[in-house]
Amino acid sequence: MIPSPERFLQVLEGQTDILVPNENNSIPTASASVFYNPEMEMNRDINVAATSVFVQKLIERKGFERENIRYLDAFSASGIRGLRVSKETGISVVLNDIKPEAVELIRQNISRNDLDRTAAAICENANILLHREKFAIVDIDPFGTPSPFLDAAAASATFLLGVTATDTAPLCGAHLKSGVRKYSSVPLNNEFHSEMGLRVLLGSIARETAKYDKGIRPLLSHATRHYVRVYAEILHGAKNADKTVEHIGFLAWCPACGSRETKTGLSVFLDEKCPNCFKNRKIAGPVWLGPLRETEFCDAVVAELDRLPLNKKEAAKKLVVTCKNEADLAFFYDQHLFCEELKISAPPIDPFLEKLRAAGFIATRTHFSGTSFKTDAPADVIKKKLLE
């Protein structure tokens, strides 16, 4: 049963106005009949902009008509995600949830926003639906891990696959055995654990799509607070699948000196002894070692964010711009860890990075944290520049 009207809360995001059960607004749980998570508004803002940009690409390059592009919101809950896509991009959206009470409320919100022609709500098991039907764009944003649904999503998605994962503890190595079970990958829980989680997820997506002779091109990927989010363009054909698999590999990381070594391939040799300090290294993988984003796509998303009426516009733009400007290097460093080792106060990060660039190295900030940076400079050079 849907809560009585006096227990509804009106929510306005972007151009979309919905009703959600008031009691589920503050702390969403898996057991809630219908939940709405206000903490994910920026995620949804970026999703609307990214979807809009990708839809325009389909229209221009493949001659699609907007209303014939089908988008699946596989875990709709309150419906806010799919309803926003329908209302703010104009494409056809299927909103699915396994809970009848959620679907009933979604249908009310469809009518509330005059979307009866472009949006439809159904009550189905997500895996069954994904294996049964193809969608131009598939968005899976479950409560927790997307792992049980990646195979079906990879089979269903024709042009774009969006995946959100909130099970960051398994992805990032804090719950190691759970991460291994869910993603068939060994993660590391260290200073760059957030990027580790993102690359574990991308590696899992790449392996799932490859089974269907599909490759992926990450258009935008980010790790934000309690979740990671991926937008991956689907590339068809065995050759594209093979090229995608070439971006999967392993990492050897030394806890003693911080050195890293990456090697692509699903069967590789990495010496357990660190070549720098000769102590034991830890091996992680398989993970995605390729790019996390496409710069032109990020530019277009920022322009779209700027155009749209959004509550989280500036935060969303800042995140996407930072993602765009990150170096295409796997795994960041944390400035504060170096400074703790050197027993010095952390200097302003931008002048420090400029010193690395002046010395001929790549050096950029990252979106993962305010103290994180990516560089191809070796650890001894990093320490030298911090001491200057």
N, C-alpha and C positions, 0 to 999 in steps of 0.2 A: 504494500500500500504506500502511496505517495503521502508525505506529511501534509497535514491540514494547511490551508493557505496562510494562516497567521504565523506559521513556522517557516515560510519561504523567505529567502533573502534575495533581493534584486542585485544583480552584478552587471556592470557595464565594462567591457573590454573592447578597445578599438571601436568598431561600429556595431558591436553585437551586444544585445541586452537579453540576459537570461535569468531564470529563477533557479535557485539551488536551495536544498534543505539547509536551514540556518544552523542546525546542530552539528553539521558536518563541515562547516566552513573553516574552523580554526585548526583542527588536527585531523587530517584525512587518515583513515585506516582501511586496511583491506576488507574488513568486515562491514564497513559502512554501506548502507543500501545504495546511496548515490553520493559520491564525494566530489568536491571542488577544491582544488589546491591553489590558493592565491599566490603562493610562493613561485608558481610556475608561469606567471603572467609574462615575464620577459621571454621565456622559452617560447610561449605561444606567439608573442609579438614577432620574434625572429622567424618562427615557422610560417606565419602569414606572409611575411616579406619574401622569404626564400621560396615558398610555394608559388607566389605571384611571379617572381623572376623566372622560375623554371617553366611555368605554364606559358609565359610569353615566348620562351625559347622553343617550346613545342609548337606553338602557333606559327612562329616565323620560319622554323626550319623544317617542320613536317606537315604544315598546312592543316593542323587540327582546328576545329571550331571549339571555342571555349567551353560551351555547354556539353560537349561530347567527351571531355576529359574527365575520367572518373577517379575520384580520390577516396580511399578507404581509411576512416578513423576506426581502427580495429578494436580499441578499448575506450569507448566514448565517455563512460561515467556520466557526468553532468551534461556532456555534449558540447562544452565550450570550445574545445579545440576544432572539431569538425564544423561546428556552426560558424565559427569565425572564418574558416577557410571558404565555406560556401558563400557567406555574405560579403566577405571582403575581397574575394578573387573572382567570384562568379562562375566557378566550375561546379560540376555535379559531385556531390559528396554522399557517401553511404556511411552512416553512423551506426556502429555495431556495439552492443554490450550483451553480456550473457545474463544480466539481471533484468527481469521483466519490469521492475519498478523504475529502473534507470531508463529503459527504452520508452516507457510511458511518459516520463518527464521530458525526455528529449523530444518526443513528438509534440508536446505542448510548447516547447521552446522553438521548434521549427515553425509552428503556426505564429507564435509571438513575434518572430522576425520575418514573417511573410516569405518563407523559404520552401513552401510546399512543392514548387516546381523544380528546385535544384537540390533538395536534401531529402533523404529518406532514412528512417531508423529501423533497424532490424535486431532481433534477439537470436544470436547464434553463437556457437562455439567458434572462437576466432580461428583455430587451426582448420576446422572443417570448412569454414568460409574461404579462407585463403587458398586451400587446396582445390576448392571447387571453382573459384572465379579468378579472373585476371583483372587487375586494376592498373591504370597508368601510374598512379602514385599510391604507395602503401605506407601508412604511418602506424607504427606500433609503439605505443606509450603505455605499457602495462604498469600495474602497481608492483614494483620490484623488478625481477630479472626478465629480460626479453628472450632469454636463451631457449625456452621451450617452443618459441614461435618463430625463430629465425629461419628454420628450414622452410616452413610454409610461406613466410613472407618473401623469401628469396624466390620461391616458385611462382608467386603471384605477381610480384612487382614487374611492370613492363618497362618503365622509364626512370622512376625515382623511388628510393627506399629511405624512409626516415625512421630512425630508431632512437628511443630514449631508454636509458638504463639507470635505475636508482639504486641498484644493489652494488654500491661502490666498494663495500668491504670485501666481497669476493673478487671483484674486478681488480682492485688495487693491492691485493695480497694480504690484507688484514685478516681475512678468513680464507687462508690458503687452500685448504682441502675443498671448500665449497667452490672456490674459483676454478680449481682444476676440474671438478665434476661438471660444472655448468658450461665452461668455455673451452675445455680440452687444451688448456694453456697454463703454464706455471708463471704467475705474476710475482713481482717483488714489492714488498712493503718498505719503501725507503723514501728519500727526499723527493724523488720524481714519481711517486706512486700515482698521482692524478693522471699524468700522461701515460703511465703504464696501463691504467684502466682503460683509457681511450684507445690505446693501440691493441690491447687484448680484445676489446669489442670489435674493432675494425677487422682484426685478423679473423675473428670468428665469422663475421659477415662475409668476408672475402671467401672463406672456405665453403660456406653454405651456398653462396651464389655460384661458385665454380662448379658445383655438382650438377647444375642445370645449364652448363655451358654459357654462363654469364660472368662478365667481369664487372668491377666497380671503379668509379672515379670519385673519391671523396671531394665534395664541393665545399663543405663547411663542417668542421668537427670541433666541439668544444667540451671542456669539463668545467662545470659551474656548480659550486657549492656541493650539493648532495647528489648530483646526477651527471651523466655524460650524454651527449647528443650528437648524432651523426646524420648527415644528409649525403647519400651516395647515389650518384647517377649510375643506372644500369647500362652496361655495354654488352651487346649480344654477340654470341659466337664463341667457338672454342679458342680461337686465337686471343680474343680479349680476356677470356678466362685464364689462359696460360700466362698472359702478361700480368694479370692481377696477382696470380700466385707467386710470381717472381718478386713481389714486394713483401712477401712474408718471410720472416726469419727469426733469428735468436739474438739475445743480448747476453754478454758476459760482463758482469759488474763486480768491481773489487770494493768491498766494504771498508778495507783498510786505507787505500789511497784514493778511492773514488774514480779510478780509470774505467773506461767503458770500451767495449769492442762489440760491433754488430756484424752479423753475417747473414745474408739472405739464403734461403733454401729451407726445405723441410727435413733435410738430412745433412747436417753440418758438423764439423769438428771445431770445438772451442776449448782450448786448454784450461783446465781448472786452476792452474797456477798463474797468477798475475805476472806479466812480463816486466812490470815496473818494480813491484815490491816483493814478488815471489810468494805472496800469501794466497790463500784460497779465494777464488772468485765464486760468485753465484750466477747460475745460468737461468735465464727467463725466456719463455716462448712456448710455442710460436706466437709471434706478435706481428702487427703491421708495421713495416719500416719505411713505407712510402710517404708521400705528401699527405697532409691533413686537410688541405683546402686548395681551391682554385682561385687565384687572385682576381680574375675578371668577374667571377661569380660573386665574390665578396664585395667588390666595388658596386655591383648592381644591387645587391641586398642592402647595402648602406644607403644608396640612392632611394630605394623603395621605402626603407624605414623612415627616411627624411620626409617622404611625401605623405605617409600615412598618419592619421590621428591616433597616437598611441600614448599610453600612460608611462611606459618604460622606454620611451624613444631614445633618450640620451645614453642610458646604460646599455641598451641593445646595440646602438651604433658603436660605442666604445669597445664593446666585446668583439664585434665582427671586425672592426678596423685592426685591433690588436692581433686577432687570429690571422688576418691577411698579411700583416707585416712580420710575422714570425718566420725565422729561417727554416728551410726544409732540412732540418737536422733532427735525428731521433734522440729524444730525451734531454731535458734541460738540466742546468745546474742551479743550485741555490746559493746566492751570494752570502747569506748569513752563515751558512755552514763553513765556508772558506774563512770568513772573518773570525768565527769562533776558534777554528784551528790555529789561525795566525795570532789570536788574542788582540785583535784590533776592532775598533768601532767600524761599522759598515759605512762606507762613503756613499754619497748619492749615486744611484745606479746608472743614470744616463751618462755622466762624465766618465765613469769607469768603463762603460761599453764603448764609448768613443775612443778611449785609449787602446782597446783591443782592435777596433777597426783601423786606427792609425797605424797599428803594427802589422796590418795586412790580413787580419782575421775577420771572419764573419762574426757578428755579435748583435743580437736583437733581444728585446724584452719578449716575454710570452704572456698569454692570457691566464696561465695557470695560477700565478701568484705575483704579488708586487715585487718580490725579491728573486724571482726566477729569470733566467736568461739562457739563451742558446748561443753556442759558439763552437767553432772548430779549433780553437786554441787549446793546447794541452794544459793540464792542470798546473804545471810549474810556471807557465806564462801567466795564467790567470792569477796565481798567487803573487807573482812579481808585480803585475799591474795594480793589484789591490794595495801593495805596500808602497807604491810610488807616491 
